[in-house]
Amino acid sequence: MKRFILSIVALISIVYLGCGTNNLDYVKENAKATWSSVGYDVIGYEGYSWGFQCGTYGGAHVWHTLERNANGIIYSGYLQRWGDEIHVYGPHAVDAIKPRRN
C-alpha cells in the first residue's frame, strides 16, 4: 500500500512539474517584450513560484525587478501565462521614498 501511494505521488509530481515548466519557459522567453509593452524595463530577475493550474493556464509566476523611465525608482512585479496571454501583476514600487541627500 505504501509503495502504491508513493507511486501516485511521484506521478502527480511529474505531471505537475511538466505543466509548470512549459509555462515557466514561455513566460521567461517573452518577459522583456511584455514588460516593455506596459512601459517597464527589466533590470533583474527575482525568481519564480509555482501556481496550481496546468496546461496553458497559470502554472508559474515569474518575478522581475523593473525600472520605468529611468526615474530612479525600482519596481517589482510578476508575470503569469494565461492561455495565449501573459498577465502583468504589480508592479509595485520597492524604494519610492528615499532619504534626502544634502
C-alpha positions as CSV (number, residue, x, y, z in Angstrom):
1,M,0.0,0.0,0.0
2,K,2.8,2.4,0.9
3,R,4.5,1.7,-2.5
4,F,1.2,2.4,-4.3
5,I,0.8,5.8,-2.6
6,L,4.4,6.8,-3.3
7,S,3.9,5.8,-7.0
8,I,0.8,8.0,-7.2
9,V,2.6,11.0,-5.5
10,A,5.6,10.6,-7.9
11,L,3.2,10.5,-10.9
12,I,1.4,13.6,-9.8
13,S,4.7,15.4,-9.2
14,I,6.0,14.6,-12.6
15,V,2.8,15.8,-14.3
16,Y,2.7,19.0,-12.1
17,L,6.3,19.9,-12.8
18,G,5.9,19.2,-16.6
19,C,3.0,21.7,-16.7
20,G,4.8,24.4,-14.8
21,T,8.0,24.1,-16.8
22,N,6.2,24.7,-20.0
23,N,4.6,27.9,-18.7
24,L,7.8,29.0,-17.0
25,D,9.8,28.8,-20.2
26,Y,7.2,30.6,-22.2
27,V,7.0,33.5,-19.7
28,K,10.7,33.8,-19.4
29,E,11.1,33.9,-23.2
30,N,8.5,36.7,-23.5
31,A,9.2,38.7,-20.3
32,K,11.2,41.6,-21.7
33,A,8.7,42.3,-24.5
34,T,5.7,42.0,-22.2
35,W,7.2,44.4,-19.6
36,S,8.2,46.8,-22.3
37,S,4.7,46.9,-23.7
38,V,3.5,48.3,-20.4
39,G,6.3,50.8,-20.0
40,Y,8.8,49.0,-17.8
41,D,12.4,47.8,-18.4
42,V,13.6,44.6,-16.8
43,I,16.7,45.2,-14.8
44,G,16.8,42.0,-12.8
45,Y,15.3,38.5,-12.4
46,E,14.0,37.8,-8.9
47,G,12.9,34.2,-9.4
48,Y,9.7,32.2,-9.8
49,S,7.0,30.5,-7.8
50,W,4.7,27.7,-8.9
51,G,1.0,28.1,-9.3
52,F,-1.7,25.4,-9.2
53,Q,-3.1,25.5,-12.8
54,C,-1.9,23.3,-15.6
55,G,-1.8,23.3,-19.4
56,T,-1.6,26.8,-20.9
57,Y,-3.3,28.4,-17.9
58,G,-1.3,29.5,-14.9
59,G,1.5,27.3,-13.6
60,A,4.3,29.8,-12.7
61,H,4.8,33.3,-11.5
62,V,8.0,34.9,-12.8
63,W,9.2,37.8,-10.7
64,H,11.3,40.7,-12.1
65,T,13.0,43.9,-10.8
66,L,11.9,46.8,-13.0
67,E,12.6,50.4,-13.9
68,R,10.4,52.9,-15.6
69,N,11.6,56.0,-17.5
70,A,14.9,55.8,-15.6
71,N,13.3,57.8,-12.8
72,G,15.5,56.0,-10.2
73,I,12.6,54.1,-8.6
74,I,12.8,50.3,-8.6
75,Y,9.7,48.3,-9.0
76,S,8.9,44.6,-8.5
77,G,6.2,42.6,-10.3
78,Y,5.5,39.3,-11.8
79,L,4.1,37.7,-15.0
80,Q,1.9,34.7,-15.4
81,R,0.8,32.9,-18.5
82,W,-3.0,32.6,-19.1
83,G,-3.8,30.9,-22.3
84,D,-2.2,32.8,-25.2
85,E,-1.6,35.9,-23.0
86,I,0.9,36.9,-20.4
87,H,-0.8,38.8,-17.5
88,V,1.1,41.5,-15.6
89,Y,0.7,41.6,-11.8
90,G,2.0,44.6,-9.8
91,P,4.2,46.3,-10.3
92,H,4.8,48.0,-7.0
93,A,7.5,50.4,-6.1
94,V,10.2,48.9,-3.9
95,D,12.0,52.1,-3.0
96,A,9.8,55.1,-4.0
97,I,10.6,57.0,-0.8
98,K,14.3,57.7,-0.4
99,P,16.2,59.7,2.2
100,R,17.1,63.2,1.1
101,R,20.7,63.8,0.5
102,N,22.2,67.3,1.4
